[in-house]
Amino acid sequence: MADREHPRLRVARDEDDWVMAWTSEQTFHLTCGPGNLAEALSLFRTWATEAVAEES
């Protein structure tokens, strides 16, 4: 998965409701508002699951 890219995604609903995800230098990055950890982790899970499916 190290070579798999994720375009920069930024969803900003308000000051405390936001999530960002992207890859750079073979690393997946996530940042989010205080109540958005589940949403952020879901983005990573989707990205990782799709990567594994593509390898099969």
ABEGO torsion letter per residue (X at the ends): XAABBBBBBBBBABAABBBBBBBBGGBBBBBBBAAAAAAAAAAAAAAAAAAAAAAX
